[in-house]
Amino acid sequence: MEDIKVVVADASHEKYVDTILSTISEAAKVRGTGIARRTPEYLITKMREAKAVIALDGERFAGFSYIETWGNKHYVTTSGLIVHPDYRGRGIAKRIKEMTFSLARTRWPHAKIFSLTSGAAVMTMNTQLGYQPVTFDDLTDDEAFWRGCEGCVNVDILKRTNRKYCICTAMLYDPEEHLPAKIPAEVLERIKELDGTPEPSVEDTDNNNI
């Protein structure tokens, strides 16, 4: 477990994109659910913009997740969380979730972070991070986000209820909490260059470690 690194992805990790997409697709087939379809170019952009987290065992892919913003960056989701079958049950999903959550809080400290999930494990992780169950009305009204549900086998329920509820549980994080993980200084510097904004204070980023 000590050899598995969870880091903010960059351009050097683009070689893993096809593996990431195929792992996500296979997992969705096993669960019998749909997925928000993403292209290789989309994930590459996330990596280049410091909006993705990857777990690696040496050169082997172990897990991944990325960040999306909605409603003029007033809402944020940490999306596409996946762990390769060879590495499940080893706490990697939790480490990835904590890092993406911290990255989102660092870049958009006032945004609401939300999740739509039917997975018990993700609900547990969300609860530990401070998410609370909410109604769908509490989530973003950004149509681009809701179009991502079109690939789900349960989208007919969402449409029949006029987006009031579905199989998934909606969870929302109150942005008043502290960061649960430390973002490395070199990542903060890269974010500063990308966003053109002042670097977050040490007080905001050093409260806890993964």
Secondary structure per residue as TSV (DSSP state, phi and psi in degrees):
chain	resnum	aa	ss	phi	psi
A	1	M	-	360.0	-33.5
A	2	E	T	-62.7	-25.6
A	3	D	T	-81.6	-13.9
A	4	I	E	-86.0	116.6
A	5	K	E	-100.5	137.6
A	6	V	E	-113.8	113.9
A	7	V	E	-135.1	160.4
A	8	V	E	-72.6	125.4
A	9	A	-	-71.8	154.8
A	10	D	-	-142.6	-169.3
A	11	A	G	-60.1	-26.0
A	12	S	G	-68.3	-13.4
A	13	H	G	-99.5	6.2
A	14	E	G	-61.2	-25.9
A	15	K	G	-64.0	-14.7
A	16	Y	G	-93.0	-2.9
A	17	V	H	-59.1	-46.3
A	18	D	H	-62.7	-39.5
A	19	T	H	-65.1	-41.3
A	20	I	H	-60.7	-48.7
A	21	L	H	-64.7	-39.8
A	22	S	H	-69.3	-35.7
A	23	T	H	-66.6	-41.9
A	24	I	H	-62.1	-44.9
A	25	S	H	-62.6	-44.6
A	26	E	H	-65.2	-38.7
A	27	A	H	-64.5	-38.8
A	28	A	H	-64.6	-37.4
A	29	K	H	-64.3	-41.4
A	30	V	H	-64.8	-41.5
A	31	R	H	-76.4	-21.1
A	32	G	T	75.9	27.8
A	33	T	-	-118.7	167.6
A	34	G	-	-88.4	174.3
A	35	I	-	-138.5	155.8
A	36	A	-	-74.9	115.1
A	37	R	-	-72.5	128.9
A	38	R	-	-126.5	144.2
A	39	T	-	-91.9	161.7
A	40	P	H	-56.2	-39.3
A	41	E	H	-62.8	-35.4
A	42	Y	H	-64.9	-46.6
A	43	L	H	-68.0	-35.9
A	44	I	H	-61.6	-42.1
A	45	T	H	-61.4	-42.1
A	46	K	H	-59.5	-42.2
A	47	M	H	-64.1	-45.2
A	48	R	H	-67.1	-26.4
A	49	E	T	-94.6	9.9
A	50	A	T	57.6	44.7
A	51	K	-	-122.5	29.4
A	52	A	E	-147.2	154.2
A	53	V	E	-128.0	136.0
A	54	I	E	-128.9	144.9
A	55	A	E	-111.3	131.3
A	56	L	E	-132.0	139.5
A	57	D	E	-106.4	89.9
A	58	G	T	67.5	-116.2
A	59	E	T	-100.7	0.6
A	60	R	E	-89.1	135.5
A	61	F	E	-70.1	132.2
A	62	A	E	-121.5	-30.3
A	63	G	E	-175.2	168.4
A	64	F	E	-163.6	154.7
A	65	S	E	-162.1	162.3
A	66	Y	E	-141.6	167.9
A	67	I	E	-112.3	140.7
A	68	E	E	-129.4	146.0
A	69	T	E	-115.0	148.1
A	70	W	E	-139.0	158.7
A	71	G	T	56.2	51.3
A	72	N	T	57.8	39.8
A	73	K	T	67.6	19.3
A	74	H	T	-83.0	-18.6
A	75	Y	E	-128.0	146.3
A	76	V	E	-135.1	142.6
A	77	T	E	-124.8	144.9
A	78	T	E	-101.4	112.7
A	79	S	E	-118.3	168.6
A	80	G	E	62.7	26.7
A	81	L	E	-62.6	121.4
A	82	I	E	-144.2	141.4
A	83	V	E	-124.0	133.3
A	84	H	-	-60.8	141.2
A	85	P	G	-50.6	-33.1
A	86	D	G	-68.7	-13.8
A	87	Y	G	-122.0	11.4
A	88	R	T	-75.9	153.9
A	89	G	T	79.9	16.4
A	90	R	S	-121.6	15.0
A	91	G	S	78.8	9.9
A	92	I	H	-71.3	-38.7
A	93	A	H	-58.2	-41.2
A	94	K	H	-64.8	-41.4
A	95	R	H	-65.2	-40.7
A	96	I	H	-65.5	-45.2
A	97	K	H	-59.1	-43.8
A	98	E	H	-64.7	-37.9
A	99	M	H	-71.0	-43.7
A	100	T	H	-64.9	-38.3
A	101	F	H	-62.2	-45.9
A	102	S	H	-65.1	-39.6
A	103	L	H	-63.1	-42.7
A	104	A	H	-63.5	-43.2
A	105	R	H	-66.4	-33.3
A	106	T	H	-69.0	-42.9
A	107	R	H	-82.4	-34.8
A	108	W	-	-132.2	71.3
A	109	P	T	-61.8	-20.8
A	110	H	T	-102.7	-1.3
A	111	A	S	-78.3	150.9
A	112	K	E	-85.1	131.6
A	113	I	E	-104.8	124.4
A	114	F	E	-128.4	165.7
A	115	S	E	-144.9	139.3
A	116	L	E	-118.4	115.6
A	117	T	E	-149.8	150.8
A	118	S	-	-111.9	3.6
A	119	G	-	-91.8	128.1
A	120	A	H	-62.5	-38.5
A	121	A	H	-64.2	-41.9
A	122	V	H	-67.6	-39.6
A	123	M	H	-59.5	-41.7
A	124	T	H	-63.1	-45.7
A	125	M	H	-62.5	-42.6
A	126	N	H	-59.8	-44.7
A	127	T	H	-61.0	-41.9
A	128	Q	H	-63.7	-29.0
A	129	L	H	-85.6	-7.8
A	130	G	T	106.9	6.4
A	131	Y	E	-67.0	150.7
A	132	Q	E	-126.0	144.7
A	133	P	E	-62.8	137.7
A	134	V	E	-139.3	174.1
A	135	T	-	-84.9	162.9
A	136	F	G	-63.4	-24.9
A	137	D	G	-65.4	-19.5
A	138	D	G	-82.9	-7.0
A	139	L	S	-91.7	176.0
A	140	T	-	-62.2	148.4
A	141	D	-	-99.8	12.4
A	142	D	-	-63.8	116.6
A	143	E	H	-62.7	-28.4
A	144	A	H	-62.9	-36.1
A	145	F	H	-66.2	-48.5
A	146	W	H	-67.9	-24.5
A	147	R	H	-64.7	-24.3
A	148	G	G	-64.4	-18.9
A	149	C	G	-80.6	-8.6
A	150	E	G	-61.1	-26.7
A	151	G	G	-83.7	-1.8
A	152	C	S	-85.6	142.9
A	153	V	T	-67.6	-16.0
A	154	N	T	-101.2	13.0
A	155	V	H	-62.2	-25.4
A	156	D	H	-63.1	-34.3
A	157	I	H	-65.2	-44.3
A	158	L	H	-59.4	-42.9
A	159	K	H	-70.6	-41.2
A	160	R	H	-63.2	-30.3
A	161	T	T	-96.0	10.8
A	162	N	T	55.2	40.9
A	163	R	T	62.9	29.1
A	164	K	S	-85.0	-33.9
A	165	Y	-	-165.0	167.8
A	166	C	-	-157.8	-163.1
A	167	I	S	-66.8	-36.1
A	168	C	S	-70.6	154.4
A	169	T	E	-99.6	132.6
A	170	A	E	-88.6	133.3
A	171	M	E	-135.0	142.7
A	172	L	E	-133.6	139.4
A	173	Y	E	-102.2	133.7
A	174	D	-	-80.7	118.7
A	175	P	T	-70.3	6.9
A	176	E	T	-78.5	-12.7
A	177	E	S	-76.2	166.3
A	178	H	-	-81.7	161.4
A	179	L	-	-68.1	139.5
A	180	P	S	-90.7	-5.4
A	181	A	S	-145.7	152.1
A	182	K	-	-86.8	128.7
A	183	I	-	-92.2	125.6
A	184	P	-	-56.0	148.0
A	185	A	H	-58.5	-37.4
A	186	E	H	-68.5	-30.0
A	187	V	H	-71.6	-41.8
A	188	L	H	-60.3	-37.9
A	189	E	H	-66.1	-40.4
A	190	R	H	-66.1	-40.9
A	191	I	H	-62.4	-41.4
A	192	K	H	-59.2	-42.3
A	193	E	H	-67.9	-39.7
A	194	L	H	-69.4	-43.7
A	195	D	H	-89.6	-21.9
A	196	G	T	66.9	31.8
A	197	T	S	-121.5	160.2
A	198	P	-	-59.8	145.8
A	199	E	-	-66.2	135.6
A	200	P	-	-56.8	148.7
A	201	S	-	-70.9	158.0
A	202	V	H	-60.2	-33.1
A	203	E	H	-61.3	-34.7
A	204	D	H	-79.0	-24.0
A	205	T	H	-113.6	-9.9
A	206	D	-	-110.6	15.9
A	207	N	S	-65.3	-40.7
A	208	N	-	-144.6	162.4
A	209	N	-	-117.4	153.6
A	210	I	-	-65.9	360.0
